[in-house]
Amino acid sequence: MASVTSLSDNVQQHLASALTATLPEAAGADPLLRRSDRADFQANGILALAKKAKANPRELATQVVERVVTGDVIQDVEVSGPGFLNITVADKAITENLAARYADDTGRLGVPTTADPGTTVIDYAQPNVAKEMHVGHLRSAVIGDSVVQLLEFTGENVIRRHHIGDWGTQFGMLIQYLDEHPHELDHKDDRVTGEEAMSNLDRLYKAARKLFDSDEEFKTRARRRVVDLQAGDPHTLAIWQKFVDESKIYFFSVFEKLDMEIRDADIVGESGYNDMLAETCRLLEESGVAVRSEGALCVFFDDIKGPDGKPVPLIVQKSDGGYGYAATDLSAIRDRVFNLKADTLLYVVDARQALHFRMVFETARRAGWLGDDVTATQLAFGTVLGKDGKPFKTRAGETVRLVDLLDEAIERASAVVREKAQDLSEEEIAERGAQVGVGAVKYADLSTSANRDYKFDLDQMVSLNGDTSVYLQYAYARIQSILRKAGEVRPAAHPGLPLADAERALGLHLDSFAETVREAAAEYAPHKLAAYLYQLASLFTTFYDKCPVLRAETPEQVKNRLFLSDLTARTLHQGMTLLGIRTPEKL
Ligand code: ARG
């Protein structure tokens, strides 16, 4: 029995039973409990219930208050305003709840898992073969990874899919070029760095492109290659595989720098659905969901029209017989629903692809592949902007390479760590610098809601003051240092002690971690967890200002405050882990 009922759930139950006893028809109604500045919690639900029952809200509230059982959990409840309930919980209940969380030896801080988990297939971190990764790929990877952690923490069955761009007409040109210049991707030895792999690919891409644009005969040969590739010609496939392998060396080096675990088995790119494409189109055409229009196989929508007023179709097969992005995504839906048995499909993809996904989901619904029992959602993210508020570009106007950006963040963070460092070795500074720098980039991305654009501002990101990961990491490290200083004195909960205001505020917030995680997971909203953690660190700062820990009045007081500090650290650590951010022990 590791899971702990949070105080708000407990208070909620008390209120619900008092409410039902007063007004039987209100059984099951939500008392709408919130944290409040006036008391510990405020319930606003009585107003609407009174209106429905044609009762006076204040009178109803007063009757409910008389029936609320006070004592161990609820110390005090009173009516306020037009019929709100203000609830104060007992100090002892707070400490006991936190002690139960602290004692949870599964490390889950008493957070329960869902009773009936579903299966979610999440499509994220999907860069393109033979291409540089850019900031857009960063967002998908960072948000996706956090959502995976959140969902898994709640007990959901999660299947990860990295739908990399490894298929399509552009490969004809590359394959043809490599076939004609067979040594262009050879390596001196086995240890190819990601950087080297990418520069090889880049060089090859540019050379192939140049030939393609200037040499008509090469162009013809390249086009023929596309046909060979789609037909599965073994020699063509073998060359294609070289591009994929070379790209993976690069991808994995970036994911490693991002401190993110991506498993090879979860990489199922567009090519993985090649065998299904013809059937997908046949099924759509036979069922009448798709129709031929000027030779292409198209799906039309009443409400989707271009600027000229003409309908914009989803093209599943081009007039030359080639299959595109949509055919692949539709086939992937069939695979995810029927083979992987998903009941939730999640796509962490740039908001600029929203129309594509709307059309793809609607097509799959019409075809019967997405039934009422399956939800499909695009977790659409906004654009990364430069300091000037325009889409993030280099001074030369090119898209920013993800690697350069991470390197710069790490460099800045190392400078910050070095400045503050007291007893850290050079090696430690480098390690912490990476953890702080990468954490800063991830946190900046995760702390605004995904659908919003955000400004990439490194100065702000590595700042010690304000809503940054560094601030949270320092709070964590500070607590570790307090615990080290305490030496032999171990943290221990003393539920008999009265709590100071700052302790109550910190304690109630600590107890609401479970609720925050539940909400952030259900809404795919890591930013809610980020906001929670920032507030946690702020409440700890206030607590630490107001309540001496090691110099508290009594030994019990010292131990109880060490316990509050340690639980704060554990909660910070667990929360940051769910965001994919490290919490170094020393900074
Ligand atoms: N590779 C694509 C890109 O770089 C993203 C793929 C998104 N996933 C999908 N199932 N379409 O834009």
Residues whose N, C-alpha, C, O or C-beta is under 5 A from the ligand:
A	BS01	LIG	D123 Q126 P127 H163 I164 G165 V349
